[in-house]
Amino acid sequence: MFCQLDQVKDVLDIAEVVRRALLQEQPENSSLAGSERKACSLIFGLLLLRDYDVFIQEGVITIKGNEHRHQWLEVYLEGEFFVLDVTLSQWTEQYEAEIPEVVFLLKEDAIEEYGYGSSEDYEWQRDAAGKSLWNKVLKALQINQTVDEVLAEISKGSEPFN
């Protein structure tokens, strides 16, 4: 039986692997500024492969009164929407804010705590993250398929009304 705690661990494991891979790929960008499309593409695809209800969101976040365009994920678990974001911490230094490296909160709590605002669904971009990055993530998660096989499977799963 796969309960919500197992699902949360699975989601967080994927998020942390993706974050580490992004940091390895761009060590000069420790805040991961501008990496939200890559992060969302990878995490969305991996969660979709594991049959999670996941959506990429593009919208506005408000940190200390300052609005920014941003992308994040919403994961639907046990009747609740959760916000998942591995790049929000890019604004930690700029606003001297305490933001965790991985945000995973109920949507209402994420709105209140970190200013996630109105958003709309953003379509998955299969090429947003390069093959090198996909290879790192697949290897770390011990997924023994080629990048092309994984991307084809995700593409099939992301088609409407599958």
C-alpha positions as CSV (number, residue, x, y, z in Angstrom):
1,M,0.0,0.0,0.0
2,F,1.3,3.4,-1.0
3,C,0.2,6.0,1.6
4,Q,0.5,9.7,1.5
5,L,3.8,9.7,3.6
6,D,5.4,7.4,0.9
7,Q,4.1,9.8,-1.8
8,V,5.6,12.8,0.0
9,K,8.9,11.1,0.4
10,D,8.9,10.1,-3.3
11,V,8.0,13.7,-4.4
12,L,10.7,15.2,-2.1
13,D,13.4,12.7,-3.2
14,I,12.8,13.6,-6.9
15,A,12.8,17.3,-6.1
16,E,16.1,17.1,-4.2
17,V,17.7,15.0,-6.9
18,V,16.7,17.6,-9.5
19,R,18.0,20.5,-7.4
20,R,21.3,18.8,-6.9
21,A,21.7,18.0,-10.6
22,L,20.9,21.7,-11.5
23,L,23.6,22.8,-9.0
24,Q,26.1,20.4,-10.4
25,E,25.4,21.6,-14.0
26,Q,25.7,25.3,-13.1
27,P,27.9,25.6,-10.0
28,E,28.3,29.4,-10.7
29,N,24.6,29.8,-10.2
30,S,24.1,28.6,-6.6
31,S,20.8,30.4,-6.2
32,L,19.4,28.6,-9.3
33,A,18.2,32.0,-10.7
34,G,16.4,31.5,-14.0
35,S,16.4,27.7,-13.7
36,E,12.7,27.3,-12.9
37,R,11.8,26.0,-16.4
38,K,14.4,23.3,-16.3
39,A,13.4,22.3,-12.8
40,C,9.7,22.2,-13.6
41,S,10.3,20.3,-16.8
42,L,12.3,17.6,-15.0
43,I,10.2,17.3,-11.9
44,F,6.9,17.3,-13.9
45,G,8.1,14.6,-16.2
46,L,9.4,12.4,-13.4
47,L,6.2,12.7,-11.3
48,L,4.1,12.1,-14.4
49,L,6.0,8.9,-15.0
50,R,5.1,7.8,-11.5
51,D,1.4,8.5,-12.1
52,Y,1.1,11.7,-10.0
53,D,-1.3,14.4,-10.8
54,V,1.1,17.3,-11.4
55,F,0.7,20.6,-13.1
56,I,3.3,23.3,-14.1
57,Q,2.1,26.7,-13.0
58,E,3.3,30.0,-14.3
59,G,2.3,33.1,-12.4
60,V,3.3,35.7,-9.8
61,I,5.0,35.3,-6.4
62,T,5.3,38.2,-4.0
63,I,8.3,38.3,-1.7
64,K,8.3,41.2,0.8
65,G,6.0,43.2,-1.4
66,N,7.9,42.6,-4.6
67,E,6.3,40.7,-7.4
68,H,8.1,38.3,-9.7
69,R,7.1,36.1,-12.6
70,H,7.9,32.5,-11.6
71,Q,7.1,28.8,-12.4
72,W,6.4,26.1,-9.9
73,L,4.6,22.8,-9.7
74,E,1.3,21.9,-8.1
75,V,1.0,18.2,-7.0
76,Y,-2.4,16.7,-6.2
77,L,-2.2,14.2,-3.3
78,E,-5.1,12.7,-1.3
79,G,-7.5,15.5,-2.4
80,E,-5.2,18.4,-1.6
81,F,-3.0,20.6,-3.8
82,F,0.6,21.1,-2.8
83,V,3.0,23.6,-4.1
84,L,6.5,22.2,-5.0
85,D,9.3,24.6,-5.9
86,V,13.1,24.0,-5.9
87,T,14.0,27.5,-7.2
88,L,12.1,29.9,-5.0
89,S,15.2,30.3,-2.8
90,Q,16.8,32.3,-5.6
91,W,15.4,35.4,-3.8
92,T,16.8,34.5,-0.3
93,E,19.8,36.9,-0.4
94,Q,18.1,39.7,-2.4
95,Y,15.3,40.0,0.1
96,E,17.1,38.6,3.2
97,A,14.3,36.1,3.4
98,E,14.3,32.6,4.9
99,I,13.3,30.4,2.1
100,P,14.0,26.7,2.1
101,E,15.8,25.0,-0.8
102,V,12.7,22.9,-1.5
103,V,9.3,24.3,-0.8
104,F,6.6,21.7,-0.4
105,L,3.5,23.0,1.3
106,L,-0.3,22.8,1.0
107,K,-1.2,25.4,-1.6
108,E,-3.0,27.6,1.0
109,D,0.1,27.6,3.2
110,A,2.4,28.4,0.3
111,I,0.2,31.3,-0.7
112,E,0.3,32.7,2.9
113,E,3.9,31.9,3.6
114,Y,5.7,32.7,0.3
115,G,3.2,34.8,-1.7
116,Y,2.3,32.4,-4.5
117,G,-0.3,34.3,-6.4
118,S,-2.5,33.8,-9.4
119,S,-1.2,31.4,-12.0
120,E,-2.2,29.4,-15.0
121,D,-1.2,26.0,-16.3
122,Y,2.0,26.0,-18.3
123,E,2.5,23.3,-20.9
124,W,5.4,20.9,-20.4
125,Q,8.4,21.7,-22.6
126,R,10.1,18.5,-23.4
127,D,13.4,20.2,-24.4
128,A,13.5,22.8,-21.5
129,A,16.2,20.7,-19.8
130,G,19.0,19.3,-21.9
131,K,19.9,15.6,-22.3
132,S,23.0,16.0,-20.0
133,L,20.8,17.2,-17.1
134,W,18.2,14.4,-17.8
135,N,21.0,11.8,-17.8
136,K,22.3,13.0,-14.4
137,V,18.8,12.9,-12.9
138,L,18.0,9.5,-14.4
139,K,21.2,8.0,-13.1
140,A,20.7,9.5,-9.6
141,L,17.2,8.0,-9.5
142,Q,18.5,4.7,-10.9
143,I,16.1,4.8,-13.9
144,N,17.6,2.5,-16.4
145,Q,16.1,4.0,-19.6
146,T,17.6,6.3,-22.2
147,V,16.6,10.0,-22.1
148,D,14.7,9.6,-25.4
149,E,12.7,6.6,-24.0
150,V,11.8,8.6,-20.9
151,L,10.9,11.7,-22.8
152,A,8.7,9.7,-25.2
153,E,6.9,8.1,-22.3
154,I,6.4,11.4,-20.6
155,S,5.1,12.9,-23.8
156,K,2.6,10.1,-24.1
157,G,1.4,10.7,-20.5
158,S,1.1,14.4,-20.8
159,E,-1.3,14.3,-23.8
160,P,-4.8,15.5,-22.8
161,F,-7.4,12.9,-21.9
162,N,-4.9,9.9,-21.8
